[in-house]
Amino acid sequence: MSEKSLVVTAPNWPSKFADRVKYMGESPIRALMKFLGDPTIISFAGGLPSPNTFPKWEILVAFMQILSDPKRVISALQYGPTEGYRPLREQLAEKVGRYGVPATADNILLTCGSQQALYLIGKIFIDENTIVCTERPTYLGAVQAYDSHGAKYCTVPMDENGMIVDQLPKVIETYHPKFIYAIPNFHNPGGVCMSLERRIKLVEIAEKYDLFIVEDDPYGDLRFEGEHITPIISLAKERTINLGTFSKTLSPGLRTGWVVAPEKLIPELAKAKQGADLFSSLLLQMAVSAILESGILPEHVKKSRALYSERRDAMLSTLDKYMPKEVTWTHPEGGLFLWLTVPEKINVREFFETARKEGVAFIPGYGFYPREVSPEGELLPERPEANATMRLNFSAETPERIKEGIEKLAGLIVVELAK
Amino acid sequence: MSEKSLVVTAPNWPSKFADRVKYMGESPIRALMKFLGDPTIISFAGGLPSPNTFPKWEILVAFMQILSDPKRVISALQYGPTEGYRPLREQLAEKVGRYGVPATADNILLTCGSQQALYLIGKIFIDENTIVCTERPTYLGAVQAYDSHGAKYCTVPMDENGMIVDQLPKVIETYHPKFIYAIPNFHNPGGVCMSLERRIKLVEIAEKYDLFIVEDDPYGDLRFEGEHITPIISLAKERTINLGTFSKTLSPGLRTGWVVAPEKLIPELAKAKQGADLFSSLLLQMAVSAILESGILPEHVKKSRALYSERRDAMLSTLDKYMPKEVTWTHPEGGLFLWLTVPEKINVREFFETARKEGVAFIPGYGFYPREVSPEGELLPERPEANATMRLNFSAETPERIKEGIEKLAGLIVVELAK
């Protein structure tokens, strides 16, 4: 038999796939984001930080320092520990400690953005059909990570004070979730914060029902106004896994997020990470560490807050001015998003296409609703509000374009309502 | 209820874990690698490329170019596509094409090292108890990645021409594996190459039994002597997933590996990666791209080959000189490792401790044996050869230290055999 006469056919690939592939969804955002680069469209669709906020110079300096230092460059380019660069873990422990997060280098694991942290949590806690309790709506990246391990969901709605925790006990008694996933600060997509009172109640409930809490906090640093609220992990150190990231305060391209968890969990998370990608680049982690060391971060974040705050104000004031009365939206004190609700008469899925053709983009709400099940485990139909809501991002466009885009969007909604 | 009076206890964490945690092993290498930094120990244990081979200057230049370019710096620091930086995928298609790997940008996915590629393949193909057929011994990083998805294994032994494919049909008929995982070039840990004749036979067998092949090729670039052998993927494009990495030719810290796969699989792998970590740093991928663009890689790899070749020669000649006749080892034409077999009288697990105390380290063979099952699915006991073998790495120490270490090791083996 020679090379030339080999006959090789293609397998029927789908028949080879693992069972879990059937519930591994693609992010619905992703398909919508394709036109993000189109300058003729005013986009409220993304979740991207403004490139204006990247501390480009400081990042350049950090990389030059590391790569030109004969000793550091070797560590930066060699294999590294799965848990991450220890000096950065030490710096982080101090940084998050100032916000009330109880951490030492030993209960921090560095990850490739928050997404990897969400994924690893799924990996070690979620079996097929494990129920996760989330806010409604919730972050779709978390849902995508959990889905890939076979999660199903039960949900609790939010109001302007975040998750309505009074509804939790009944949901827990009905669905027996394994843990509660919450985004207490500047919720994505909700745009609201969970009040301290509710955080305390949430912790009491978690204790009573022996659940743990995943506290996802990518935006905590981006508070424009109001008072810092005690993190859940500082109320329930033993029952909370807290996630953070530098994606919104330095740059997503540095791919540096972290988990603060009870120390017992770190080896399990590290094992999961080791199988998944062995380790994250020490070069990137050392660059982040050098930037923290330089002390520029607080001033830098302050500038980002000012920039985003101005853009949020532009969005809120234009919404106030032009939106019909039947439309409501949240008033975020920080973060990147607000959540807008229209009368159910408008089908936002279809309206999205109309708006896009007119040069305005957003993310339709349905993408943020995880697939809920009945107490018997049957998939429930989509909630009506999933088609009457949208997420608006205010970080990526200038105030002028935000005003123009919201005025246009309001006009289109007026037309839809008049139909 | 106030913050102060909250009583929060720790959950019984293990009772919360997903079922898969029980088969998520830690790498046995990892525990052994702790003393790697100890300069008093001559270590043949690692799998690290020599830091002397990192093109530090070129990497510094690449990062400076990207980070000081007003346009490129924005892409480098922003969110990026899950499939990876397209220009690098195009460059790669050309690069691997020269080795006979049929690729275009559209059937390449960039990954965080080869480890992530192995993991994603497990994610989309391996269910609990899916059987994977591997060479015996095999790469433990692959086993760790597959294990975490619930794989079990059947194996085929190797000789100096790689996997003894004549034994494959019987193994396949007995165990019905889903795919064959092979490291055809400079096997880790085996140190051998699969001959072209066997590659052709392997493809025939894969076609006959409708299996696919995962061709893991991290060392292909590091051939010191002999002729390049046609890659399996070029014989069976439709049935092969081919993996590569820059970890051994540029630097592991750049975390850039890749998958070449039938185009249909790329969206599935990308979905899996999206859930796992969203995307890999474009900054790192753009730096790799700039280095490829600069054209230094071929000359650079040539230098690495010369360095490793000299070290391999030092190891082989010292083994020839001092090892007792009952000891055998492979003669690698490239890569980083050779595989040494001692009489079963020596328990290598215990001997490892003896050698370490005397200042020489290696990896005992047992770490490279995946857990095999009987045809009925029962876990089989460890093979006797797992305790009579060891992997020796020749890339990390200087020729002088290699000679010293091997002489010492040989002396210790002589003592053991005389016992």
Chai-1 contact restraints between the chains, C-beta under 6 A:
chainA,res_idxA,chainB,res_idxB,connection_type,confidence,min_distance_angstrom,max_distance_angstrom,comment,restraint_id
A,M1,B,I200,contact,1.0,0.0,6.0,A-B,restraint_1
A,E3,B,I200,contact,1.0,0.0,6.0,A-B,restraint_2
A,L6,B,V203,contact,1.0,0.0,6.0,A-B,restraint_3
A,L6,B,L235,contact,1.0,0.0,6.0,A-B,restraint_4
A,V8,B,E207,contact,1.0,0.0,6.0,A-B,restraint_5
A,V8,B,A236,contact,1.0,0.0,6.0,A-B,restraint_6
A,V8,B,E238,contact,1.0,0.0,6.0,A-B,restraint_7
A,V8,B,R239,contact,1.0,0.0,6.0,A-B,restraint_8
A,A10,B,E238,contact,1.0,0.0,6.0,A-B,restraint_9
A,P11,B,D210,contact,1.0,0.0,6.0,A-B,restraint_10
A,P11,B,F212,contact,1.0,0.0,6.0,A-B,restraint_11
A,W13,B,K264,contact,1.0,0.0,6.0,A-B,restraint_12
A,F17,B,I124,contact,1.0,0.0,6.0,A-B,restraint_13
A,A18,B,I124,contact,1.0,0.0,6.0,A-B,restraint_14
A,A18,B,F125,contact,1.0,0.0,6.0,A-B,restraint_15
A,A18,B,I126,contact,1.0,0.0,6.0,A-B,restraint_16
A,A18,B,D127,contact,1.0,0.0,6.0,A-B,restraint_17
A,D19,B,D127,contact,1.0,0.0,6.0,A-B,restraint_18
A,V21,B,I124,contact,1.0,0.0,6.0,A-B,restraint_19
A,M24,B,K271,contact,1.0,0.0,6.0,A-B,restraint_20
A,E26,B,K271,contact,1.0,0.0,6.0,A-B,restraint_21
A,L48,B,Y79,contact,1.0,0.0,6.0,A-B,restraint_22
A,P51,B,I74,contact,1.0,0.0,6.0,A-B,restraint_23
A,F54,B,L77,contact,1.0,0.0,6.0,A-B,restraint_24
A,K56,B,V73,contact,1.0,0.0,6.0,A-B,restraint_25
A,L60,B,L67,contact,1.0,0.0,6.0,A-B,restraint_26
A,L60,B,S68,contact,1.0,0.0,6.0,A-B,restraint_27
A,F63,B,F63,contact,1.0,0.0,6.0,A-B,restraint_28
A,L67,B,L60,contact,1.0,0.0,6.0,A-B,restraint_29
A,S68,B,L60,contact,1.0,0.0,6.0,A-B,restraint_30
A,V73,B,K56,contact,1.0,0.0,6.0,A-B,restraint_31
A,I74,B,P51,contact,1.0,0.0,6.0,A-B,restraint_32
A,A76,B,G253,contact,1.0,0.0,6.0,A-B,restraint_33
A,L77,B,F54,contact,1.0,0.0,6.0,A-B,restraint_34
A,L77,B,S251,contact,1.0,0.0,6.0,A-B,restraint_35
A,L77,B,G253,contact,1.0,0.0,6.0,A-B,restraint_36
A,Y79,B,L48,contact,1.0,0.0,6.0,A-B,restraint_37
A,Y79,B,P252,contact,1.0,0.0,6.0,A-B,restraint_38
A,C112,B,D277,contact,1.0,0.0,6.0,A-B,restraint_39
A,G113,B,L278,contact,1.0,0.0,6.0,A-B,restraint_40
A,Q115,B,D277,contact,1.0,0.0,6.0,A-B,restraint_41
A,Q115,B,L278,contact,1.0,0.0,6.0,A-B,restraint_42
A,Q116,B,D277,contact,1.0,0.0,6.0,A-B,restraint_43
A,Y119,B,A276,contact,1.0,0.0,6.0,A-B,restraint_44
A,I124,B,F17,contact,1.0,0.0,6.0,A-B,restraint_45
A,I124,B,A18,contact,1.0,0.0,6.0,A-B,restraint_46
A,I124,B,V21,contact,1.0,0.0,6.0,A-B,restraint_47
A,F125,B,A18,contact,1.0,0.0,6.0,A-B,restraint_48
A,I126,B,A18,contact,1.0,0.0,6.0,A-B,restraint_49
A,D127,B,A18,contact,1.0,0.0,6.0,A-B,restraint_50
A,D127,B,D19,contact,1.0,0.0,6.0,A-B,restraint_51
A,Q144,B,G275,contact,1.0,0.0,6.0,A-B,restraint_52
A,A145,B,G275,contact,1.0,0.0,6.0,A-B,restraint_53
A,S148,B,G275,contact,1.0,0.0,6.0,A-B,restraint_54
A,I200,B,M1,contact,1.0,0.0,6.0,A-B,restraint_55
A,I200,B,E3,contact,1.0,0.0,6.0,A-B,restraint_56
A,V203,B,L6,contact,1.0,0.0,6.0,A-B,restraint_57
A,E207,B,V8,contact,1.0,0.0,6.0,A-B,restraint_58
A,D210,B,P11,contact,1.0,0.0,6.0,A-B,restraint_59
A,F212,B,P11,contact,1.0,0.0,6.0,A-B,restraint_60
A,L235,B,L6,contact,1.0,0.0,6.0,A-B,restraint_61
A,A236,B,V8,contact,1.0,0.0,6.0,A-B,restraint_62
A,E238,B,V8,contact,1.0,0.0,6.0,A-B,restraint_63
A,E238,B,A10,contact,1.0,0.0,6.0,A-B,restraint_64
A,R239,B,V8,contact,1.0,0.0,6.0,A-B,restraint_65
A,S251,B,L77,contact,1.0,0.0,6.0,A-B,restraint_66
A,P252,B,Y79,contact,1.0,0.0,6.0,A-B,restraint_67
A,G253,B,A76,contact,1.0,0.0,6.0,A-B,restraint_68
A,G253,B,L77,contact,1.0,0.0,6.0,A-B,restraint_69
A,G253,B,S281,contact,1.0,0.0,6.0,A-B,restraint_70
A,G253,B,L282,contact,1.0,0.0,6.0,A-B,restraint_71
A,G253,B,L283,contact,1.0,0.0,6.0,A-B,restraint_72
A,R255,B,S281,contact,1.0,0.0,6.0,A-B,restraint_73
A,K264,B,W13,contact,1.0,0.0,6.0,A-B,restraint_74
A,K271,B,M24,contact,1.0,0.0,6.0,A-B,restraint_75
A,K271,B,E26,contact,1.0,0.0,6.0,A-B,restraint_76
A,G275,B,Q144,contact,1.0,0.0,6.0,A-B,restraint_77
A,G275,B,A145,contact,1.0,0.0,6.0,A-B,restraint_78
A,G275,B,S148,contact,1.0,0.0,6.0,A-B,restraint_79
A,A276,B,Y119,contact,1.0,0.0,6.0,A-B,restraint_80
A,D277,B,C112,contact,1.0,0.0,6.0,A-B,restraint_81
A,D277,B,Q115,contact,1.0,0.0,6.0,A-B,restraint_82
A,D277,B,Q116,contact,1.0,0.0,6.0,A-B,restraint_83
A,L278,B,G113,contact,1.0,0.0,6.0,A-B,restraint_84
A,L278,B,Q115,contact,1.0,0.0,6.0,A-B,restraint_85
A,S281,B,G253,contact,1.0,0.0,6.0,A-B,restraint_86
A,S281,B,R255,contact,1.0,0.0,6.0,A-B,restraint_87
A,L282,B,G253,contact,1.0,0.0,6.0,A-B,restraint_88
A,L283,B,G253,contact,1.0,0.0,6.0,A-B,restraint_89
